[in-house]
Amino acid sequence: MQREIQRRKFHATLPQKLDKAEEDWHATQPPMTPPPVRLDDLHIRAHWFDEQDTDPTD
C-alpha cells in the first residue's frame, strides 16, 4: 500500500519537477547570437567577424 502511495505522489509531482529542471537549464544557456548578415548571393558575414584580426596582408 505504501509503495502505491509513493508511486502516485511521484507521478503527481513529476511534471512540475520536469518543468523546473527545463527552466533551470534554459537559464544556464548562453544568450543567442544574432544570425550572420547576408552580403550577397555567395557571401555572409558573422557579427563577430573582424577584418583586422583576419587580414592576411598584415
PDB file of N, CA, C, O and CB in Angstrom:
ATOM      1  N   MET A   1       0.819  -1.186   0.000  1.00  0.00           N
ATOM      2  CA  MET A   1       0.000   0.000   0.000  1.00  0.00           C
ATOM      3  C   MET A   1       0.882   1.277   0.000  1.00  0.00           C
ATOM      4  O   MET A   1       0.623   2.231  -0.734  1.00  0.00           O
ATOM      5  CB  MET A   1      -0.942  -0.017   1.219  1.00  0.00           C
ATOM      6  N   GLN A   2       1.908   1.256   0.834  1.00  0.00           N
ATOM      7  CA  GLN A   2       2.810   2.407   0.925  1.00  0.00           C
ATOM      8  C   GLN A   2       3.519   2.656  -0.414  1.00  0.00           C
ATOM      9  O   GLN A   2       3.709   3.806  -0.811  1.00  0.00           O
ATOM     10  CB  GLN A   2       3.851   2.184   2.046  1.00  0.00           C
ATOM     11  N   ARG A   3       3.907   1.586  -1.102  1.00  0.00           N
ATOM     12  CA  ARG A   3       4.577   1.713  -2.388  1.00  0.00           C
ATOM     13  C   ARG A   3       3.652   2.376  -3.417  1.00  0.00           C
ATOM     14  O   ARG A   3       4.110   3.200  -4.210  1.00  0.00           O
ATOM     15  CB  ARG A   3       5.038   0.332  -2.890  1.00  0.00           C
ATOM     16  N   GLU A   4       2.394   2.038  -3.416  1.00  0.00           N
ATOM     17  CA  GLU A   4       1.427   2.645  -4.342  1.00  0.00           C
ATOM     18  C   GLU A   4       1.229   4.125  -4.029  1.00  0.00           C
ATOM     19  O   GLU A   4       1.083   4.929  -4.949  1.00  0.00           O
ATOM     20  CB  GLU A   4       0.075   1.906  -4.273  1.00  0.00           C
ATOM     21  N   ILE A   5       1.221   4.492  -2.783  1.00  0.00           N
ATOM     22  CA  ILE A   5       1.097   5.896  -2.389  1.00  0.00           C
ATOM     23  C   ILE A   5       2.309   6.678  -2.869  1.00  0.00           C
ATOM     24  O   ILE A   5       2.167   7.777  -3.406  1.00  0.00           O
ATOM     25  CB  ILE A   5       0.943   6.027  -0.858  1.00  0.00           C
ATOM     26  N   GLN A   6       3.500   6.119  -2.679  1.00  0.00           N
ATOM     27  CA  GLN A   6       4.715   6.782  -3.145  1.00  0.00           C
ATOM     28  C   GLN A   6       4.731   6.924  -4.667  1.00  0.00           C
ATOM     29  O   GLN A   6       5.142   7.959  -5.190  1.00  0.00           O
ATOM     30  CB  GLN A   6       5.946   6.009  -2.679  1.00  0.00           C
ATOM     31  N   ARG A   7       4.286   5.890  -5.376  1.00  0.00           N
ATOM     32  CA  ARG A   7       4.235   5.950  -6.840  1.00  0.00           C
ATOM     33  C   ARG A   7       3.302   7.058  -7.305  1.00  0.00           C
ATOM     34  O   ARG A   7       3.643   7.804  -8.224  1.00  0.00           O
ATOM     35  CB  ARG A   7       3.780   4.603  -7.419  1.00  0.00           C
ATOM     36  N   ARG A   8       2.150   7.178  -6.699  1.00  0.00           N
ATOM     37  CA  ARG A   8       1.197   8.224  -7.079  1.00  0.00           C
ATOM     38  C   ARG A   8       1.729   9.615  -6.777  1.00  0.00           C
ATOM     39  O   ARG A   8       1.545  10.536  -7.573  1.00  0.00           O
ATOM     40  CB  ARG A   8      -0.124   8.016  -6.362  1.00  0.00           C
ATOM     41  N   LYS A   9       2.382   9.775  -5.644  1.00  0.00           N
ATOM     42  CA  LYS A   9       2.996  11.069  -5.314  1.00  0.00           C
ATOM     43  C   LYS A   9       4.069  11.425  -6.333  1.00  0.00           C
ATOM     44  O   LYS A   9       4.152  12.565  -6.790  1.00  0.00           O
ATOM     45  CB  LYS A   9       3.601  11.041  -3.893  1.00  0.00           C
ATOM     46  N   PHE A  10       4.896  10.431  -6.685  1.00  0.00           N
ATOM     47  CA  PHE A  10       5.958  10.665  -7.650  1.00  0.00           C
ATOM     48  C   PHE A  10       5.374  11.122  -8.985  1.00  0.00           C
ATOM     49  O   PHE A  10       5.830  12.119  -9.545  1.00  0.00           O
ATOM     50  CB  PHE A  10       6.802   9.397  -7.839  1.00  0.00           C
ATOM     51  N   HIS A  11       4.388  10.418  -9.496  1.00  0.00           N
ATOM     52  CA  HIS A  11       3.792  10.759 -10.782  1.00  0.00           C
ATOM     53  C   HIS A  11       2.995  12.062 -10.719  1.00  0.00           C
ATOM     54  O   HIS A  11       2.849  12.741 -11.735  1.00  0.00           O
ATOM     55  CB  HIS A  11       2.895   9.628 -11.253  1.00  0.00           C
ATOM     56  N   ALA A  12       2.486  12.416  -9.560  1.00  0.00           N
ATOM     57  CA  ALA A  12       1.747  13.672  -9.421  1.00  0.00           C
ATOM     58  C   ALA A  12       2.678  14.878  -9.434  1.00  0.00           C
ATOM     59  O   ALA A  12       2.295  15.943  -9.919  1.00  0.00           O
ATOM     60  CB  ALA A  12       0.932  13.663  -8.134  1.00  0.00           C
ATOM     61  N   THR A  13       3.890  14.732  -8.911  1.00  0.00           N
ATOM     62  CA  THR A  13       4.824  15.865  -8.834  1.00  0.00           C
ATOM     63  C   THR A  13       5.825  15.897  -9.979  1.00  0.00           C
ATOM     64  O   THR A  13       6.551  16.880 -10.127  1.00  0.00           O
ATOM     65  CB  THR A  13       5.572  15.822  -7.527  1.00  0.00           C
ATOM     66  N   LEU A  14       5.881  14.847 -10.794  1.00  0.00           N
ATOM     67  CA  LEU A  14       6.865  14.763 -11.863  1.00  0.00           C
ATOM     68  C   LEU A  14       6.755  15.901 -12.890  1.00  0.00           C
ATOM     69  O   LEU A  14       7.789  16.473 -13.234  1.00  0.00           O
ATOM     70  CB  LEU A  14       6.725  13.441 -12.561  1.00  0.00           C
ATOM     71  N   PRO A  15       5.581  16.261 -13.398  1.00  0.00           N
ATOM     72  CA  PRO A  15       5.531  17.344 -14.397  1.00  0.00           C
ATOM     73  C   PRO A  15       6.103  18.670 -13.883  1.00  0.00           C
ATOM     74  O   PRO A  15       6.794  19.366 -14.627  1.00  0.00           O
ATOM     75  CB  PRO A  15       4.097  17.560 -14.842  1.00  0.00           C
ATOM     76  N   GLN A  16       5.832  19.025 -12.643  1.00  0.00           N
ATOM     77  CA  GLN A  16       6.371  20.259 -12.079  1.00  0.00           C
ATOM     78  C   GLN A  16       7.893  20.190 -11.959  1.00  0.00           C
ATOM     79  O   GLN A  16       8.586  21.175 -12.210  1.00  0.00           O
ATOM     80  CB  GLN A  16       5.745  20.536 -10.708  1.00  0.00           C
ATOM     81  N   LYS A  17       8.401  19.034 -11.577  1.00  0.00           N
ATOM     82  CA  LYS A  17       9.847  18.873 -11.450  1.00  0.00           C
ATOM     83  C   LYS A  17      10.526  18.980 -12.814  1.00  0.00           C
ATOM     84  O   LYS A  17      11.583  19.598 -12.939  1.00  0.00           O
ATOM     85  CB  LYS A  17      10.183  17.525 -10.794  1.00  0.00           C
ATOM     86  N   LEU A  18       9.917  18.379 -13.832  1.00  0.00           N
ATOM     87  CA  LEU A  18      10.487  18.466 -15.171  1.00  0.00           C
ATOM     88  C   LEU A  18      10.456  19.898 -15.704  1.00  0.00           C
ATOM     89  O   LEU A  18      11.424  20.356 -16.312  1.00  0.00           O
ATOM     90  CB  LEU A  18       9.737  17.540 -16.122  1.00  0.00           C
ATOM     91  N   ASP A  19       9.349  20.603 -15.476  1.00  0.00           N
ATOM     92  CA  ASP A  19       9.257  21.997 -15.918  1.00  0.00           C
ATOM     93  C   ASP A  19      10.313  22.853 -15.231  1.00  0.00           C
ATOM     94  O   ASP A  19      10.943  23.694 -15.873  1.00  0.00           O
ATOM     95  CB  ASP A  19       7.855  22.561 -15.637  1.00  0.00           C
ATOM     96  N   LYS A  20      10.511  22.651 -13.945  1.00  0.00           N
ATOM     97  CA  LYS A  20      11.515  23.416 -13.198  1.00  0.00           C
ATOM     98  C   LYS A  20      12.916  23.110 -13.718  1.00  0.00           C
ATOM     99  O   LYS A  20      13.726  24.021 -13.894  1.00  0.00           O
ATOM    100  CB  LYS A  20      11.427  23.101 -11.688  1.00  0.00           C
ATOM    101  N   ALA A  21      13.204  21.839 -13.964  1.00  0.00           N
ATOM    102  CA  ALA A  21      14.525  21.460 -14.471  1.00  0.00           C
ATOM    103  C   ALA A  21      14.765  22.070 -15.846  1.00  0.00           C
ATOM    104  O   ALA A  21      15.880  22.502 -16.139  1.00  0.00           O
ATOM    105  CB  ALA A  21      14.661  19.929 -14.538  1.00  0.00           C
ATOM    106  N   GLU A  22      13.747  22.112 -16.689  1.00  0.00           N
ATOM    107  CA  GLU A  22      13.895  22.713 -18.018  1.00  0.00           C
ATOM    108  C   GLU A  22      14.129  24.218 -17.916  1.00  0.00           C
ATOM    109  O   GLU A  22      14.976  24.754 -18.630  1.00  0.00           O
ATOM    110  CB  GLU A  22      12.652  22.431 -18.875  1.00  0.00           C
ATOM    111  N   GLU A  23      13.405  24.902 -17.052  1.00  0.00           N
ATOM    112  CA  GLU A  23      13.606  26.339 -16.850  1.00  0.00           C
ATOM    113  C   GLU A  23      15.011  26.624 -16.333  1.00  0.00           C
ATOM    114  O   GLU A  23      15.666  27.562 -16.787  1.00  0.00           O
ATOM    115  CB  GLU A  23      12.562  26.897 -15.871  1.00  0.00           C
ATOM    116  N   ASP A  24      15.473  25.815 -15.383  1.00  0.00           N
ATOM    117  CA  ASP A  24      16.827  25.994 -14.846  1.00  0.00           C
ATOM    118  C   ASP A  24      17.878  25.792 -15.930  1.00  0.00           C
ATOM    119  O   ASP A  24      18.864  26.526 -15.985  1.00  0.00           O
ATOM    120  CB  ASP A  24      17.078  25.021 -13.686  1.00  0.00           C
ATOM    121  N   TRP A  25      17.669  24.791 -16.800  1.00  0.00           N
ATOM    122  CA  TRP A  25      18.616  24.532 -17.881  1.00  0.00           C
ATOM    123  C   TRP A  25      18.650  25.708 -18.854  1.00  0.00           C
ATOM    124  O   TRP A  25      19.727  26.135 -19.269  1.00  0.00           O
ATOM    125  CB  TRP A  25      18.249  23.233 -18.624  1.00  0.00           C
ATOM    126  N   HIS A  26      17.479  26.236 -19.221  1.00  0.00           N
ATOM    127  CA  HIS A  26      17.436  27.376 -20.136  1.00  0.00           C
ATOM    128  C   HIS A  26      18.114  28.604 -19.526  1.00  0.00           C
ATOM    129  O   HIS A  26      18.728  29.393 -20.244  1.00  0.00           O
ATOM    130  CB  HIS A  26      15.985  27.705 -20.505  1.00  0.00           C
ATOM    131  N   ALA A  27      18.007  28.764 -18.230  1.00  0.00           N
ATOM    132  CA  ALA A  27      18.627  29.908 -17.558  1.00  0.00           C
ATOM    133  C   ALA A  27      20.147  29.824 -17.591  1.00  0.00           C
ATOM    134  O   ALA A  27      20.818  30.854 -17.526  1.00  0.00           O
ATOM    135  CB  ALA A  27      18.146  29.996 -16.114  1.00  0.00           C
ATOM    136  N   THR A  28      20.702  28.624 -17.690  1.00  0.00           N
ATOM    137  CA  THR A  28      22.156  28.477 -17.693  1.00  0.00           C
ATOM    138  C   THR A  28      22.761  28.570 -19.089  1.00  0.00           C
ATOM    139  O   THR A  28      23.985  28.616 -19.217  1.00  0.00           O
ATOM    140  CB  THR A  28      22.534  27.161 -17.071  1.00  0.00           C
ATOM    141  N   GLN A  29      21.946  28.598 -20.135  1.00  0.00           N
ATOM    142  CA  GLN A  29      22.456  28.639 -21.501  1.00  0.00           C
ATOM    143  C   GLN A  29      22.909  30.043 -21.876  1.00  0.00           C
ATOM    144  O   GLN A  29      22.328  31.023 -21.409  1.00  0.00           O
ATOM    145  CB  GLN A  29      21.392  28.151 -22.482  1.00  0.00           C
ATOM    146  N   PRO A  30      23.945  30.156 -22.718  1.00  0.00           N
ATOM    147  CA  PRO A  30      24.414  31.483 -23.133  1.00  0.00           C
ATOM    148  C   PRO A  30      23.362  32.169 -24.010  1.00  0.00           C
ATOM    149  O   PRO A  30      22.513  31.502 -24.602  1.00  0.00           O
ATOM    150  CB  PRO A  30      25.761  31.372 -23.896  1.00  0.00           C
ATOM    151  N   PRO A  31      23.420  33.485 -24.091  1.00  0.00           N
ATOM    152  CA  PRO A  31      22.433  34.197 -24.915  1.00  0.00           C
ATOM    153  C   PRO A  31      22.596  33.822 -26.388  1.00  0.00           C
ATOM    154  O   PRO A  31      23.686  33.482 -26.848  1.00  0.00           O
ATOM    155  CB  PRO A  31      22.575  35.728 -24.735  1.00  0.00           C
ATOM    156  N   MET A  32      21.509  33.894 -27.090  1.00  0.00           N
ATOM    157  CA  MET A  32      21.523  33.540 -28.506  1.00  0.00           C
ATOM    158  C   MET A  32      22.296  34.586 -29.301  1.00  0.00           C
ATOM    159  O   MET A  32      22.127  35.785 -29.082  1.00  0.00           O
ATOM    160  CB  MET A  32      20.087  33.404 -29.048  1.00  0.00           C
ATOM    161  N   THR A  33      23.135  34.140 -30.213  1.00  0.00           N
ATOM    162  CA  THR A  33      23.895  35.073 -31.045  1.00  0.00           C
ATOM    163  C   THR A  33      23.049  35.458 -32.256  1.00  0.00           C
ATOM    164  O   THR A  33      22.270  34.644 -32.751  1.00  0.00           O
ATOM    165  CB  THR A  33      25.256  34.448 -31.492  1.00  0.00           C
ATOM    166  N   PRO A  34      23.194  36.674 -32.728  1.00  0.00           N
ATOM    167  CA  PRO A  34      22.437  37.086 -33.904  1.00  0.00           C
ATOM    168  C   PRO A  34      22.890  36.311 -35.147  1.00  0.00           C
ATOM    169  O   PRO A  34      24.046  35.897 -35.226  1.00  0.00           O
ATOM    170  CB  PRO A  34      22.592  38.596 -34.134  1.00  0.00           C
ATOM    171  N   PRO A  35      22.007  36.117 -36.096  1.00  0.00           N
ATOM    172  CA  PRO A  35      22.391  35.372 -37.302  1.00  0.00           C
ATOM    173  C   PRO A  35      23.358  36.176 -38.160  1.00  0.00           C
ATOM    174  O   PRO A  35      23.435  37.395 -38.011  1.00  0.00           O
ATOM    175  CB  PRO A  35      21.150  35.002 -38.122  1.00  0.00           C
ATOM    176  N   PRO A  36      24.091  35.529 -39.047  1.00  0.00           N
ATOM    177  CA  PRO A  36      25.016  36.240 -39.939  1.00  0.00           C
ATOM    178  C   PRO A  36      24.264  37.177 -40.884  1.00  0.00           C
ATOM    179  O   PRO A  36      23.094  36.963 -41.199  1.00  0.00           O
ATOM    180  CB  PRO A  36      25.852  35.237 -40.750  1.00  0.00           C
ATOM    181  N   VAL A  37      24.960  38.206 -41.320  1.00  0.00           N
ATOM    182  CA  VAL A  37      24.386  39.182 -42.251  1.00  0.00           C
ATOM    183  C   VAL A  37      24.674  38.707 -43.669  1.00  0.00           C
ATOM    184  O   VAL A  37      25.812  38.371 -43.994  1.00  0.00           O
ATOM    185  CB  VAL A  37      24.967  40.623 -42.007  1.00  0.00           C
ATOM    186  N   ARG A  38      23.663  38.679 -44.500  1.00  0.00           N
ATOM    187  CA  ARG A  38      23.845  38.264 -45.894  1.00  0.00           C
ATOM    188  C   ARG A  38      24.289  39.470 -46.707  1.00  0.00           C
ATOM    189  O   ARG A  38      23.577  40.471 -46.785  1.00  0.00           O
ATOM    190  CB  ARG A  38      22.531  37.652 -46.483  1.00  0.00           C
ATOM    191  N   LEU A  39      25.483  39.372 -47.318  1.00  0.00           N
ATOM    192  CA  LEU A  39      26.032  40.469 -48.102  1.00  0.00           C
ATOM    193  C   LEU A  39      25.574  40.398 -49.555  1.00  0.00           C
ATOM    194  O   LEU A  39      25.230  41.421 -50.147  1.00  0.00           O
ATOM    195  CB  LEU A  39      27.553  40.456 -48.031  1.00  0.00           C
ATOM    196  N   ASP A  40      25.567  39.215 -50.126  1.00  0.00           N
ATOM    197  CA  ASP A  40      25.038  38.987 -51.474  1.00  0.00           C
ATOM    198  C   ASP A  40      24.763  37.490 -51.596  1.00  0.00           C
ATOM    199  O   ASP A  40      24.697  36.795 -50.582  1.00  0.00           O
ATOM    200  CB  ASP A  40      26.046  39.489 -52.598  1.00  0.00           C
ATOM    201  N   ASP A  41      24.602  36.982 -52.820  1.00  0.00           N
ATOM    202  CA  ASP A  41      24.227  35.582 -53.001  1.00  0.00           C
ATOM    203  C   ASP A  41      25.253  34.588 -52.455  1.00  0.00           C
ATOM    204  O   ASP A  41      24.886  33.507 -51.995  1.00  0.00           O
ATOM    205  CB  ASP A  41      24.010  35.313 -54.453  1.00  0.00           C
ATOM    206  N   LEU A  42      26.509  34.945 -52.504  1.00  0.00           N
ATOM    207  CA  LEU A  42      27.542  33.993 -52.110  1.00  0.00           C
ATOM    208  C   LEU A  42      28.267  34.346 -50.826  1.00  0.00           C
ATOM    209  O   LEU A  42      29.094  33.561 -50.361  1.00  0.00           O
ATOM    210  CB  LEU A  42      28.530  33.869 -53.195  1.00  0.00           C
ATOM    211  N   HIS A  43      27.991  35.489 -50.241  1.00  0.00           N
ATOM    212  CA  HIS A  43      28.766  35.934 -49.089  1.00  0.00           C
ATOM    213  C   HIS A  43      27.872  36.261 -47.902  1.00  0.00           C
ATOM    214  O   HIS A  43      26.792  36.837 -48.041  1.00  0.00           O
ATOM    215  CB  HIS A  43      29.602  37.147 -49.456  1.00  0.00           C
ATOM    216  N   ILE A  44      28.364  35.872 -46.733  1.00  0.00           N
ATOM    217  CA  ILE A  44      27.722  36.253 -45.479  1.00  0.00           C
ATOM    218  C   ILE A  44      28.813  36.758 -44.539  1.00  0.00           C
ATOM    219  O   ILE A  44      29.989  36.451 -44.734  1.00  0.00           O
ATOM    220  CB  ILE A  44      26.929  35.048 -44.844  1.00  0.00           C
ATOM    221  N   ARG A  45      28.442  37.510 -43.549  1.00  0.00           N
ATOM    222  CA  ARG A  45      29.399  37.982 -42.557  1.00  0.00           C
ATOM    223  C   ARG A  45      28.775  37.814 -41.179  1.00  0.00           C
ATOM    224  O   ARG A  45      27.668  38.286 -40.921  1.00  0.00           O
ATOM    225  CB  ARG A  45      29.804  39.470 -42.816  1.00  0.00           C
ATOM    226  N   ALA A  46      29.502  37.137 -40.304  1.00  0.00           N
ATOM    227  CA  ALA A  46      29.033  36.945 -38.940  1.00  0.00           C
ATOM    228  C   ALA A  46      29.285  38.208 -38.131  1.00  0.00           C
ATOM    229  O   ALA A  46      30.183  38.990 -38.445  1.00  0.00           O
ATOM    230  CB  ALA A  46      29.724  35.730 -38.287  1.00  0.00           C
ATOM    231  N   HIS A  47      28.492  38.399 -37.091  1.00  0.00           N
ATOM    232  CA  HIS A  47      28.630  39.605 -36.272  1.00  0.00           C
ATOM    233  C   HIS A  47      29.965  39.672 -35.546  1.00  0.00           C
ATOM    234  O   HIS A  47      30.413  40.760 -35.184  1.00  0.00           O
ATOM    235  CB  HIS A  47      27.508  39.676 -35.267  1.00  0.00           C
ATOM    236  N   TRP A  48      30.617  38.519 -35.324  1.00  0.00           N
ATOM    237  CA  TRP A  48      31.895  38.507 -34.611  1.00  0.00           C
ATOM    238  C   TRP A  48      33.089  38.668 -35.555  1.00  0.00           C
ATOM    239  O   TRP A  48      34.227  38.738 -35.091  1.00  0.00           O
ATOM    240  CB  TRP A  48      32.036  37.216 -33.824  1.00  0.00           C
ATOM    241  N   PHE A  49      32.855  38.727 -36.859  1.00  0.00           N
ATOM    242  CA  PHE A  49      33.939  38.857 -37.832  1.00  0.00           C
ATOM    243  C   PHE A  49      34.611  40.215 -37.691  1.00  0.00           C
ATOM    244  O   PHE A  49      33.935  41.242 -37.628  1.00  0.00           O
ATOM    245  CB  PHE A  49      33.412  38.665 -39.268  1.00  0.00           C
ATOM    246  N   ASP A  50      35.920  40.221 -37.643  1.00  0.00           N
ATOM    247  CA  ASP A  50      36.698  41.452 -37.555  1.00  0.00           C
ATOM    248  C   ASP A  50      37.800  41.379 -38.591  1.00  0.00           C
ATOM    249  O   ASP A  50      38.706  40.554 -38.468  1.00  0.00           O
ATOM    250  CB  ASP A  50      37.284  41.665 -36.120  1.00  0.00           C
ATOM    251  N   GLU A  51      37.744  42.226 -39.615  1.00  0.00           N
ATOM    252  CA  GLU A  51      38.712  42.173 -40.704  1.00  0.00           C
ATOM    253  C   GLU A  51      40.136  42.369 -40.234  1.00  0.00           C
ATOM    254  O   GLU A  51      41.055  41.762 -40.785  1.00  0.00           O
ATOM    255  CB  GLU A  51      38.382  43.207 -41.732  1.00  0.00           C
ATOM    256  N   GLN A  52      40.340  43.194 -39.235  1.00  0.00           N
ATOM    257  CA  GLN A  52      41.699  43.469 -38.759  1.00  0.00           C
ATOM    258  C   GLN A  52      42.336  42.209 -38.182  1.00  0.00           C
ATOM    259  O   GLN A  52      43.539  41.999 -38.333  1.00  0.00           O
ATOM    260  CB  GLN A  52      41.685  44.588 -37.700  1.00  0.00           C
ATOM    261  N   ASP A  53      41.536  41.367 -37.522  1.00  0.00           N
ATOM    262  CA  ASP A  53      42.099  40.154 -36.921  1.00  0.00           C
ATOM    263  C   ASP A  53      42.414  39.096 -37.960  1.00  0.00           C
ATOM    264  O   ASP A  53      43.305  38.276 -37.735  1.00  0.00           O
ATOM    265  CB  ASP A  53      41.142  39.587 -35.893  1.00  0.00           C
ATOM    266  N   THR A  54      41.712  39.082 -39.101  1.00  0.00           N
ATOM    267  CA  THR A  54      41.892  38.015 -40.072  1.00  0.00           C
ATOM    268  C   THR A  54      42.530  38.479 -41.370  1.00  0.00           C
ATOM    269  O   THR A  54      42.564  37.712 -42.332  1.00  0.00           O
ATOM    270  CB  THR A  54      40.581  37.383 -40.368  1.00  0.00           C
ATOM    271  N   ASP A  55      43.026  39.676 -41.432  1.00  0.00           N
ATOM    272  CA  ASP A  55      43.621  40.197 -42.653  1.00  0.00           C
ATOM    273  C   ASP A  55      44.994  39.566 -42.878  1.00  0.00           C
ATOM    274  O   ASP A  55      45.905  39.822 -42.091  1.00  0.00           O
ATOM    275  CB  ASP A  55      43.734  41.733 -42.590  1.00  0.00           C
ATOM    276  N   PRO A  56      45.181  38.749 -43.922  1.00  0.00           N
ATOM    277  CA  PRO A  56      46.471  38.068 -44.129  1.00  0.00           C
ATOM    278  C   PRO A  56      47.565  38.999 -44.630  1.00  0.00           C
ATOM    279  O   PRO A  56      48.724  38.586 -44.688  1.00  0.00           O
ATOM    280  CB  PRO A  56      46.300  36.933 -45.109  1.00  0.00           C
ATOM    281  N   THR A  57      47.250  40.229 -44.993  1.00  0.00           N
ATOM    282  CA  THR A  57      48.261  41.155 -45.507  1.00  0.00           C
ATOM    283  C   THR A  57      49.027  41.852 -44.408  1.00  0.00           C
ATOM    284  O   THR A  57      49.977  42.583 -44.688  1.00  0.00           O
ATOM    285  CB  THR A  57      47.620  42.180 -46.390  1.00  0.00           C
ATOM    286  N   ASP A  58      48.638  41.644 -43.166  1.00  0.00           N
ATOM    287  CA  ASP A  58      49.344  42.305 -42.037  1.00  0.00           C
ATOM    288  C   ASP A  58      50.666  41.666 -41.748  1.00  0.00           C
ATOM    289  O   ASP A  58      51.376  42.098 -40.840  1.00  0.00           O
ATOM    290  CB  ASP A  58      48.498  42.277 -40.780  1.00  0.00           C
TER     291      ASP A  58
END
